[in-house]
Amino acid sequence: MEEAIKSKPVIRLDISKTVEAITNRYFALHPELLSPASPMEFPEDIYHVLDYVPVLFHDESEDKYIDALMTAVETSYENGLYQFAYMQYHMLFMSSIYYVLLKLYNLHKAEFDNALYYLLKDRVSAFYKEENTKNGKLFFGSFATISESDVFMLLKIIGIDSNLEGQLKKLVKERNEYAHANGRTIHSDSYLIEKLHEYNQKIDKIFDLVKPEILQLYQSTLTDPDFYDADIREYADPAEQIQDFIRDYALSFCEINWCRNVNIRKFSEHPAFDQIKELHSAMRAYYKSISEGEEE
């Protein structure tokens, strides 16, 4: 549900433990619903959002948070608790949006600051306070202090139109209807998958808008001497240098795929083309490694 900016620290719950407690209680009351253990085949729609969350993290707690949400979705779906799976998937969806906003903040800081001021007015100073940051810096969770319906306005920086913005707000409104104690529930997996498919269509559209930003970032980074020059860059090993770039910009599987497909022959006349090529090869190798991991 939507929250306004608060000055007190945000309390973050362990979602996986909450779902486990609910599930255990549910089947204690309804043991007749238990069936012999068998491998659960989850629909692909459940995992679509994972293509759009970071693959590497500076903060291990963020990695655990995403894993806990995904585990909660799987557990809820497996046990027929479709309403919980729906709300947990919404949280994963919003997390992917917040990581997009964090990227845009880092890429267009002045413009983003202006947009935040326009959106928050006299509340903007609270947004940058210590309790809404990590080590003095914004992180993906910082954006959770903005009303969910309002936060989509910040995507105007990458050209979101009013139609898509309205569709995103509708997702929030529908989630809110199921999150209150009003008797509404989701009884079938087919309806749940229909709702998840709506989320997935929207996230695809958002990342279509993100793509030019990421491609420009990657190509400008590759040709930056501070990045490609092995004598002055942070990591001499190309693989470590590329993974640090992926981590710094919270790149997702989808975004890494865009980067690895960049045709670097356009830089063939660059005096440091061999170093650029070496780094790009490291990007391609990293993509291959995580692709093979997904197939296992």
BELTAMO-V246715 format. One line per field, one symbol per residue. ss: DSSP state (H for helix, E for strand, L for the rest). psi: psi as a letter, one per 40 degrees, with the letter a starting at -180 (. if undefined). burial: b if it has 16 or more other ideal C-beta (glycine too) atoms within 10 Angstrom, else e. A space follows every 50 residues. Layout:
BEGIN
ss->???
psi->???
burial->???
END
This chain:
BEGIN
ss->LLLLLLLLLLLLLLHHHHHHHHHHHHHHHLHHHLLLLLLLLLLHHHHHHH HHLELLLLLHHHHHHHHHHHHHHHHHHHLLLHHHHHHHHHHHHHHHHHHH HHHHHHHLHHHHHHHHHHHHHHHHHHHLLHHHLELLELLHHHHHHLLHHH HHHHHHHHLLLHHHHHHHHHHHHHHHHHHLLLLLLLLLHHHHHHHHHHHH HHHHHHHHHHHHHHHHHHHHHHLLHHHHLLLLLLLLLHHHHHHHHHHHLL LEHHHHHHHHLLLHHHHLLLLLHHHHHHHHHHHHHHHHHHHHHHHL
psi->iiiihieiihhhigddddddddddddeddgdeeiihhihhhiidddedde eeiidiidhdddddddddddddddddddeegddddddddddddddddddd dddddddfdddddddddddebeeddddeideeihfeiiidedeeeihddd dddeeddefhiddddddddddddddddeeigeehiheidddddddddddd ddddddedddddddddddddddehdeddhedeidhdhdddddddddddef iidddddddeehhedeedehdfdddddddddddddddddddddde.
burial->eeeebeeeeeeeeebbeebeebbeeeeeeeeeeeeeeeeeeeeebbbbbb bbbbbbbeeeebeebbebbbebbbbbbebbbbbbbbbbbbbbbbbbbbbb bbbbbebeeeebeebbeebbeeeeeebeeeebeeeeebbbbbbbbbbbbe bbbbbebbebeeebeeebeebbeebeebeeeeeeebeeeeebbebbebbb ebbeebbebbeebbeebbbebbbeeebbeeeebeeeebbebbbbbbeebb bbbbbbebbbebebeebeeeebeebbbbbbebbbebbeeeeeeeee
END
